[in-house]
Amino acid sequence: MADDMEDMAVTLARLEERLEHLHKDVDEMKADVTELRATSNRWKGAFIVILAVGGLLGFIADWTINLIR
């Protein structure tokens, strides 16, 4: 009976250690996801600006070509 209790205590200690490691990993993942989300939001704004500038340049080029003809 004492051996069973010791085995159970060892198993419980191992599980607690694994749980602590998992908790640390989840915290790191949360930080990484937050950073990725911030980066994504910055690039989303830059993409819209680049798209608008490209559209404007295309319009000006088309208008200039039609004016020359």
Secondary structure in CASP SS format (residue, H / E / C, confidence):
PFRMAT SS
TARGET T0000
AUTHOR 0000-0000-0000
METHOD secondary structure of the structure
MODEL  1
M C 1.00
A H 1.00
D H 1.00
D H 1.00
M H 1.00
E H 1.00
D H 1.00
M H 1.00
A H 1.00
V H 1.00
T H 1.00
L H 1.00
A H 1.00
R H 1.00
L H 1.00
E H 1.00
E H 1.00
R H 1.00
L H 1.00
E H 1.00
H H 1.00
L H 1.00
H H 1.00
K H 1.00
D H 1.00
V H 1.00
D H 1.00
E H 1.00
M H 1.00
K H 1.00
A H 1.00
D H 1.00
V H 1.00
T H 1.00
E H 1.00
L H 1.00
R H 1.00
A H 1.00
T H 1.00
S H 1.00
N H 1.00
R H 1.00
W H 1.00
K H 1.00
G H 1.00
A H 1.00
F H 1.00
I H 1.00
V H 1.00
I H 1.00
L H 1.00
A H 1.00
V H 1.00
G H 1.00
G H 1.00
L H 1.00
L H 1.00
G H 1.00
F H 1.00
I H 1.00
A H 1.00
D H 1.00
W H 1.00
T H 1.00
I H 1.00
N H 1.00
L H 1.00
I H 1.00
R C 1.00
END
